Amino acid sequence: MVDRIKIAIAGLLLLAGLAGFYYFQALPLVARVGMVLAGIAAGIVVAWFSAPGRELIAFAKESIAEVKKMVWPTRKESFQIAGAVFAFVVLMALFLWLVDKGVQFALYDLILGWRRS
């Protein structure tokens, strides 16, 4: 129950920052953007101390650890994969162009009897 209240307060702080941006239109834009950023920061700080906030932080840390375990491709492998993708795209474009021209010929010339001049 306490965590729900903390999350609600965090949302209200965010909304207060946004409301301040529109309510104080006479202030310079820098001050109004500061209000929004302050509302976001205050909301994050309040949400940080809730159970869902702590779970999010733990999840982020675990995600960073998993990304560090990944084996990234070398420059050569990246270029080889990109070349294979490019070749496949060119082949598919050629195939679709041939299918389009075949359907165009079949539809216009054979079925409808239209001749192009």
N, C-alpha and C positions, 0 to 999 in steps of 0.2 A: 504494500500500500504506500509506503514511504517513497519507494522508487517511482511509482506512478506520479506522485505529487512532484518529485524532483523533475521528472520529464515534462510534466505540465508547466512547471515554472520555467524550465529552459525554453519551451515553446513560446510562452508568454514574453520572455525577455527578447526572443528573436522578433516576435510581432511588435513589441514596443520599439525596437530599433527601426523597424520598417515604418511604423506609424509616425515616429519622430521625423523620418525623412520627408514624409508628405505633409505633416502638420506644420513644421517649421520651414515653410518655403521661403520666407524672407531672409533666412540665414544663407551664408555662402555655401556653395556646393560641397566644399571640402568639409565643412562642419556637419552637413547632413550625411555625407558618406561616412564620416567618423561615427555618427550615431548608429548607422547600420552596422558598421564593423564592431562597435562596442556591444551592440545587442547580440551579434553573432558570438563574440568572444565570451560574453557573460553566459549565454545559453550553453556554450560548449563547456565552460568551467562547471556549471551546475550539473549538466548531464554527465560529466566526467566522474563525479562522485556517486553516481547511481550504479546499481548492479548491471544494467544493460551497458552502461558506459565502460565499466571495468571489463565486461565480456568483450566489447568491441576492441578495446586496447589489447587484450590477450589474443584475440583473433588476428589483429593486425601484426602483432609480434610473430605469431606462428606463421603467418603468410610470408613475412619477410624472410624468415628462416627457411621456408620451403623454396622460395625464389632463389636463395643463395645456393641451394642444393642442385639447381638445374644445370644441365650442361648445354651451353649455348653453342650454336654452330659457328664454325670458323668463317672468315671472310670468303674463302674459296667455296665452301659449302653453300653460303648464302647466295653467291653469284650463280652457282650451278642450279640451285633451286629456282632462282628468279628466271634464269634462262629457260628452264623446263616449263615454267608457268607461261612465259612469253610465247614460247613455241606452241604450246597447247592453245593459247588464246588465238594465235594466228591461224592455226588449223581449224579451230571451231568457227572463226569468222569466215574462212574460205568455204567450209562445209555449209554454213547457214546461207551464204550468198548463193551457192549452187542450188540449194533447196528452194530458195526464194525465186531464183530465175526459172527453175523447173516448174514450180507452182504457177508462176506468172505465165509461162508458155502454155501450160496445160489449161489454165483458166481462160486466158484471153483468146488464144488462137484456136484451141481445139473445142472447148465447150461453148464459148460465146461467139466464136467466129470473127472476132475483131482482128483486124490487121493493123499493125503500126506502119506509119509511113516514114 
